[in-house]
């Protein structure tokens, strides 16, 4: 298959990019589930931008820099926040319906780390509303085709075709597994955008959907792109604790701790309490419940270790029931499903893996180290988040950088600087000398048992040893486990017929290894990375961890 623009992923970054690219060529969107199944679709809180006349760009910039613990790239921060209002308008033009007040102004709410209310939302299902609008806009574009249930396996580069090539590394497309037919297809593209989201499923407990297995991060790393700041994994402080949550809904055999309880509940006055009813956030930060996420997550983790309890309580019972039902209808209904009436009962919550501040290194144009390959959204590391993400900056980054990546993609296409091999691909000639990835290998008789066992072991290892609080001993123990598991997984990958389950296992193992590598290199505690062997922040480590 051939296309001008190849987009891997169907969240806000990928869809926003595709809508603009469709005006200048053919676009193919590859998604391993349905087009609506993305991390964006599960985002509850909102998107931060300076919209109010009482707010200021400088205030948003300073909130972001302060939350990032000295590692934010200020030029990136200023670029994204300055362009924020324009991108909000673009979303509105595409049909996104943000919640408004009775006076028809955007209803701006406040979340942790923000000095004022600047978060636009669509009640408590902002991501779903953005996804709805963008998918509806995509359907109207004749130049866009969406390949659902197609799993991107690996990027095709000129170095893979000819390891001795003296040309700069360039992405020529990707191998894709058609999950329905079991066939592997090579898609040749002039420009490729990685918009695959994060990797929360690397951890046992996560707010992320099942698709968040770090596919884009792993593919880019295998292709030779640099990765940065993978040690900075944000654990959302408040996810529903309920052992009844089934694995299909994000839970696990050992109990579910996954459904996200948006930070906006604390923004509306929610109070964190111990099981005995006592508050505790005043001991950890002057902003109490509205402290940055890393502070709140660690505070909860510390209190749970002290008490031996399984959860703390998020209490909104002092708020009017009508307000709760109107502002948080989805969360209200979901909690009711598990026997919790949040208007009269506190919600049991625990931290869970939520967002990666690190990822594939890009420049200010969204370009990676590999020509023709761009990245936007959670898969990337642009320098915005530093050592800790400010709440609701992620959707903002995704939509701003998808636009920057598109603008530069267009310049690259107009320049016409394609390699000889890329030109042959673009003209429809299948690259020579490439293996047919896994299409004719023998099936693995005990495949599912092996995958399930290794998947569970990786996620438990990461939760226990590379979680909210780390130590050198734990990290080294995790590395030894991962080395053995990766050797076994690679053996299965190269000797047996591939499947989506095997591909996801391979990818979470790669991402887990990247997290451990970066965590061992950072010999300090900063932001989301807390190592009890190096409890202080060191000036010499005020830099990105790049591998």
C-alpha positions in Angstrom: 0.0 0.0 0.0 1.1 3.6 -0.6 0.1 6.8 1.0 1.4 10.4 1.2 0.8 10.7 5.0 0.7 7.7 7.3 -0.7 8.3 10.8 -0.3 5.6 13.4 -2.9 6.1 16.1 -6.4 7.7 16.2 -6.4 10.0 19.2 -6.5 13.8 19.2 -2.9 14.1 17.8 -3.4 11.7 15.0 -6.8 12.8 13.9 -6.0 16.6 14.1 -2.9 15.9 11.9 -4.9 13.9 9.4 -7.6 16.5 9.0 -5.0 19.0 8.0 -2.9 16.7 5.9 -6.0 15.5 3.9 -6.0 18.9 2.2 -2.6 18.1 0.6 -2.5 14.4 -0.2 -3.7 11.0 0.7 -3.8 10.0 4.4 -3.9 6.5 5.9 -4.7 6.1 9.6 -3.7 2.9 11.2 -5.3 1.9 14.5 -5.1 -1.5 16.3 -8.6 -1.3 17.6 -11.6 0.8 16.3 -11.0 4.4 15.3 -12.6 5.7 18.5 -10.5 3.5 20.8 -7.7 5.8 22.0 -6.3 7.3 25.2 -8.0 10.6 24.2 -11.4 8.9 24.3 -10.8 8.2 28.0 -9.6 11.7 29.1 -12.1 13.0 31.6 -10.7 16.3 32.9 -10.1 18.7 30.0 -7.7 20.8 28.1 -5.8 23.8 29.6 -5.6 27.1 27.7 -5.6 30.8 28.5 -9.1 31.8 27.5 -10.3 34.0 30.3 -9.6 37.7 30.4 -8.6 37.3 34.1 -5.9 34.7 33.2 -2.6 35.3 31.5 -0.2 33.4 29.3 2.6 34.1 31.7 0.7 32.6 34.6 0.1 29.4 32.7 3.7 29.3 31.7 4.9 29.7 35.3 2.5 27.1 36.6 3.9 24.6 34.0 7.5 25.4 34.7 7.0 25.1 38.5 5.3 21.8 38.1 8.0 20.4 35.9 10.8 20.7 38.6 13.4 22.5 36.4 13.3 20.2 33.4 10.7 21.9 31.2 12.1 23.4 28.1 11.0 27.0 28.4 11.0 27.7 24.7 8.6 24.7 24.2 6.4 25.7 27.1 6.0 29.3 25.7 5.4 28.0 22.2 2.6 25.6 23.2 0.8 27.8 25.7 1.0 30.8 23.3 -0.6 28.8 20.6 -3.2 27.2 22.9 -6.1 29.6 22.3 -5.8 29.3 18.5 -5.9 25.5 18.7 -8.9 25.6 21.0 -10.7 27.6 18.3 -9.6 25.0 15.7 -11.2 22.2 17.8 -14.4 24.3 18.1 -14.4 24.8 14.3 -14.1 21.0 13.9 -17.2 20.6 16.1 -16.0 20.1 19.6 -18.6 21.2 22.1 -17.0 22.4 25.4 -19.2 23.0 28.4 -20.4 26.6 28.8 -21.9 28.7 31.6 -25.4 30.2 31.5 -23.9 33.4 30.0 -22.5 31.3 27.1 -18.9 31.6 28.2 -16.6 28.6 28.4 -17.0 26.9 31.8 -13.4 27.0 33.0 -12.5 24.7 36.0 -9.3 24.5 38.1 -7.1 21.4 38.5 -4.0 20.6 40.6 -1.0 22.9 40.0 -3.0 25.6 38.2 -3.1 29.0 39.9 -6.6 29.7 38.4 -9.4 28.1 36.5 -8.3 27.6 32.9 -9.4 24.0 32.0 -12.0 23.7 29.3 -14.1 20.6 29.6 -17.1 18.8 28.3 -18.6 17.8 31.6 -16.5 14.8 32.7 -16.0 13.2 29.3 -13.9 15.8 27.5 -11.8 13.3 25.6 -14.9 11.4 24.3 -16.3 14.7 23.0 -13.1 15.6 21.2 -12.9 12.1 19.7 -16.5 12.2 18.6 -16.1 15.6 16.8 -12.8 14.7 15.1 -14.0 11.3 13.9 -17.1 12.9 12.5 -14.9 15.4 10.7 -12.6 12.6 9.4 -15.7 10.8 7.9 -16.2 13.8 5.6 -12.7 13.7 4.1 -12.4 11.6 0.9 -8.6 11.6 1.1 -8.5 9.8 4.5 -8.8 6.0 4.8 -8.9 4.4 8.3 -7.5 0.9 8.7 -9.1 -0.4 11.9 -7.8 -3.6 13.6 -4.4 -3.1 12.0 -1.4 -3.3 14.3 1.7 -1.4 13.4 4.6 -3.9 13.9 7.8 -2.0 13.1 8.9 1.1 11.1 10.5 0.5 7.7 13.7 2.6 7.4 16.4 2.8 4.7 18.8 1.4 7.3 16.6 -1.7 7.5 16.7 -2.2 3.8 20.4 -1.4 3.5 22.3 -1.4 6.8 25.4 -0.1 4.9 23.5 2.9 3.5 25.3 6.3 4.0 22.1 8.2 3.7 20.6 9.8 6.8 18.1 7.5 8.6 14.7 7.9 7.0 11.3 6.3 7.7 9.8 4.8 4.6 6.6 3.4 6.2 5.7 0.5 8.4 4.8 -3.1 8.6 1.2 -3.7 9.7 -0.6 -6.8 10.9 -4.1 -7.1 9.6 -5.6 -8.7 12.7 -8.6 -10.2 10.9 -6.8 -11.9 8.1 -3.5 -12.5 9.9 -1.6 -11.1 7.0 1.3 -8.6 7.2 1.1 -5.5 4.9 3.9 -3.1 4.1 2.6 0.5 3.9 4.9 2.9 2.1 4.6 6.5 3.1 6.3 9.8 2.3 5.7 11.1 5.9 4.8 9.1 9.0 3.4 10.4 12.3 3.5 8.4 15.5 0.5 9.3 17.6 0.1 6.1 19.5 -0.3 7.5 23.0 1.3 6.2 26.2 2.2 2.9 27.9 0.2 2.7 31.2 -0.4 -1.1 30.7 3.3 -1.6 31.6 2.1 -1.3 35.2 -0.2 -3.6 37.0 -2.6 -0.8 38.0 -3.3 1.9 35.5 -6.0 4.4 34.5 -5.2 3.7 30.8 -7.2 1.6 28.4 -5.9 -1.8 27.2 -4.4 -0.2 24.1 -1.8 1.7 26.0 1.1 -0.7 25.5 3.8 1.8 24.3 3.8 0.6 20.7 5.0 3.8 19.1 7.7 4.3 21.8 9.0 0.7 21.2 8.9 1.0 17.4 10.8 4.3 17.4 13.4 3.0 19.8 14.0 -0.1 17.7 14.3 2.1 14.6 17.0 4.1 16.2 15.2 7.2 17.5 16.4 8.7 20.8 14.2 8.4 23.9 14.1 10.8 26.8 12.9 11.0 30.4 11.2 7.6 30.5 11.7 7.5 34.3 9.1 10.2 34.8 5.8 8.2 34.9 2.9 10.1 36.4 0.7 8.1 38.7 -2.7 9.6 38.9 -3.6 10.1 42.6 -7.2 9.0 42.4 -8.4 5.9 40.6 -11.4 4.0 41.8 -10.5 1.1 44.1 -12.9 -1.7 43.7 -12.0 -5.4 43.5 -15.1 -6.1 41.5 -13.8 -4.3 38.4 -13.2 -7.0 35.8 -10.0 -7.4 33.8 -11.9 -6.4 30.6 -12.6 -3.0 32.2 -8.9 -2.4 33.1 -8.8 -4.4 36.4 -6.8 -7.5 37.1 -7.2 -10.9 38.7 -5.8 -9.6 42.0 -8.3 -6.7 42.2 -9.2 -3.7 40.1 -7.7 -0.3 40.8 -8.2 1.4 37.4 -11.2 3.5 36.7 -10.0 7.1 36.7 -11.6 9.6 39.1 -10.8 12.9 37.4 -8.8 15.6 39.2 -11.7 17.9 38.5 -13.5 16.4 41.5 -10.8 17.9 43.7 -11.0 21.1 41.7 -14.7 21.3 42.6 -13.8 20.9 46.3 -13.3 17.2 46.8 -11.5 16.3 50.1 -9.1 13.4 50.6 -9.5 11.5 53.8 -8.2 8.4 55.5 -10.6 5.6 56.2 -11.0 7.0 59.7 -12.2 10.3 58.2 -9.1 12.3 59.0 -7.7 14.7 56.3 -4.0 14.5 55.5 -3.0 16.6 52.5 -2.3 19.6 54.7 0.8 17.8 56.0 2.2 17.6 52.5 1.5 20.8 50.5 0.0 24.2 51.1 -2.4 23.6 48.2 -3.7 20.5 49.9 -5.9 18.5 47.5 -4.9 20.8 44.6 -1.2 20.2 44.9 0.6 18.8 41.8 -0.2 15.2 41.0 3.1 13.8 42.1 2.8 15.3 45.5 -0.8 14.0 46.0 0.1 10.5 44.7 3.1 10.2 47.0 1.1 11.5 49.9 -1.6 8.8 49.4 1.1 6.1 48.9 2.8 7.2 52.1 -0.4 7.2 54.1 -1.4 3.8 52.8 2.0 2.3 53.7 1.7 3.8 57.2 -1.9 2.5 57.8 -1.8 -0.7 55.9 -5.1 0.3 54.3 -5.9 -0.5 50.6 -7.3 2.9 49.8 -8.1 6.4 50.9 -11.4 8.3 50.4 -12.3 11.1 48.1 -15.2 13.0 49.7 -17.7 15.2 47.9 -20.7 14.5 50.1 -20.6 18.1 51.3 -21.5 19.2 47.8 -25.0 19.4 46.5 -26.2 16.2 44.9 -27.6 18.0 41.8 -24.2 19.7 41.2 -22.4 16.4 41.4 -24.8 14.7 39.0 -24.7 17.6 36.5 -20.9 18.1 36.5 -19.8 14.4 36.7 -22.6 12.3 35.2 -20.3 9.6 33.8 -18.3 9.1 37.0 -21.6 9.2 39.0 -23.1 6.5 36.9 -19.9 4.4 36.9 -19.6 4.5 40.7 -23.3 3.6 41.1 -22.5 0.5 39.0 -20.1 -0.6 41.8 -22.5 0.3 44.6 -21.1 3.7 45.4 -23.4 6.8 45.5 -20.9 9.6 45.5 -23.5 12.1 46.6 -23.8 10.3 49.9 -20.6 8.2 50.1 -16.9 9.0 49.8 -15.2 7.3 46.8 -12.4 4.8 47.6 -9.4 5.7 45.6 -5.7 4.7 45.0 -2.9 6.0 42.7 -2.4 4.2 39.4 0.0 4.7 36.4 -1.5 7.4 34.2 0.8 9.4 31.9 4.4 9.3 30.5 6.2 12.6 30.5 9.0 11.0 28.5 9.0 9.4 25.1 10.4 9.8 21.6 12.6 12.9 21.4 11.3 15.6 19.0 12.3 19.1 18.1 10.1 22.2 18.0 8.6 21.0 14.7 7.7 17.5 16.0 10.5 15.9 14.1 12.3 12.8 15.5 15.9 11.8 14.8 14.7 9.9 11.7 13.8 11.9 8.6 10.2 11.6 7.6 9.1 10.5 11.1 7.2 12.8 13.4 5.7 12.2 16.8 2.9 14.0 18.7 1.0 13.5 21.9 2.0 11.2 24.8 4.3 9.1 22.6 6.7 12.0 22.3 9.0 14.0 24.6 8.8 17.6 23.5 10.2 19.2 26.6 6.8 20.6 27.8 6.3 18.4 30.9 9.8 18.2 32.3 9.8 15.9 35.4 6.0 16.2 36.0 3.1 17.1 33.8 0.8 20.0 34.8 -2.9 18.7 34.7 -4.7 19.0 31.4 -1.6 20.2 29.5 -1.4 16.8 27.6 -4.3 17.4 25.2 -3.0 20.9 24.6 0.4 19.6 23.7 -1.1 17.0 21.4 -3.1 19.4 19.3 -0.4 22.1 19.2 2.3 19.7 18.1 0.1 17.8 15.6 -0.2 21.2 13.9 3.5 21.9 14.1 4.3 18.5 12.8 1.9 18.9 9.9 3.3 22.3 8.9 6.8 20.9 8.8 5.6 17.8 7.0 4.2 19.9 4.3 7.5 21.8 3.9 9.4 18.5 3.7 7.1 17.2 1.0 7.4 20.4 -1.0 11.2 20.2 -0.7 11.0 16.7 -2.3 14.1 15.4 -0.5 13.2 11.7 -0.7 15.9 9.0 -0.7 16.1 6.6 -3.7 14.6 3.8 -1.7 11.9 6.0 -0.4 11.1 7.2 -3.9 10.7 3.6 -5.1 8.4 2.9 -2.1 6.3 6.0 -2.8 5.9 4.9 -6.4 4.5 1.5 -5.4 7.6 -0.7 -5.6 7.9 -3.1 -2.6 11.2 -2.7 -0.9 13.6 -5.5 -1.8 15.4 -7.6 0.7 12.9 -7.2 3.5 11.6 -10.2 5.4 7.8 -10.8 5.4 7.3 -10.1 9.1 5.9 -13.3 10.7 3.3 -14.2 8.0 4.6 -17.7 7.4 6.0 -18.7 10.7 4.7 -21.7 12.7 2.0 -21.0 15.3 3.1 -21.2 18.9 1.2 -24.0 20.6 1.2 -22.6 24.1 1.2 -19.0 22.9 -1.5 -17.5 25.1 -0.2 -19.2 28.3 3.3 -17.8 27.7 2.1 -14.3 26.8 -0.2 -14.2 29.8 2.5 -15.3 32.2 5.1 -12.9 30.9 2.7 -10.0 30.6 1.7 -10.5 34.3 5.3 -10.8 35.4 6.4 -7.6 33.7 3.5 -5.6 35.1 3.9 -6.9 38.6 7.7 -6.3 38.5 7.2 -2.7 37.3 4.5 -2.0 40.0 6.5 -3.5 42.9 10.0 -2.3 41.9 9.7 0.7 39.6 6.6 2.4 40.9 5.9 5.6 42.9 8.9 5.0 45.3 12.1 3.4 44.0 15.5 2.3 45.2 18.6 1.1 43.5 18.1 -2.4 44.8 14.6 -2.5 43.4 15.6 -1.1 40.1 18.5 -3.6 39.7 16.2 -6.4 40.6 13.7 -5.3 38.0 16.4 -5.0 35.4 17.6 -8.6 36.0 14.0 -9.8 35.6 13.5 -7.8 32.4 16.7 -9.0 30.8 15.5 -12.7 31.1 12.0 -11.9 30.0 13.1 -9.9 27.0 15.4 -12.7 25.8 12.5 -15.1 26.0 10.1 -12.7 24.3 12.5 -12.0 21.4 13.0 -15.7 20.9 9.2 -16.2 20.5 8.9 -13.2 18.3 11.4 -14.3 15.8 10.5 -18.0 15.7 6.7 -18.1 15.9 3.8 -16.5 14.0 3.1 -13.1 15.3 -0.2 -12.0 16.9 -1.4 -8.7 18.4 -0.9 -10.2 21.9 2.7 -11.1 21.2 3.3 -7.7 19.7 2.0 -5.9 22.7 4.0 -8.1 25.0 7.2 -7.3 23.0 6.4 -3.6 23.3 5.6 -3.4 27.0 8.9 -5.3 27.7 10.8 -2.8 25.6 9.2 0.2 27.3 9.7 -1.3 30.8 13.4 -1.7 30.0 13.6 1.9 28.8 12.0 3.1 32.1 14.5 1.1 34.2 17.4 2.3 32.1 16.5 5.9 32.6 15.7 5.5 36.3 19.1 4.0 37.0 20.8 6.9 35.2 19.1 9.6 37.3 20.9 9.5 40.6 18.6 11.9 42.4 14.9 12.5 43.2 13.1 14.9 41.1 9.4 15.3 40.2 7.9 11.9 39.4 11.1 10.0 40.1 11.7 9.3 43.8 14.7 7.1 44.7 15.2 6.6 48.4 18.9 6.0 47.8 19.2 9.5 46.3 16.5 11.5 48.2 17.8 15.0 47.2 17.5 16.9 44.0 21.0 17.5 42.4 21.8 20.4 40.2 24.0 18.3 38.0 20.9 16.3 37.0 18.9 19.2 35.8 18.9 17.8 32.3 17.0 15.3 30.2 17.9 11.6 30.5 18.4 10.6 26.9 19.1 7.0 25.7 
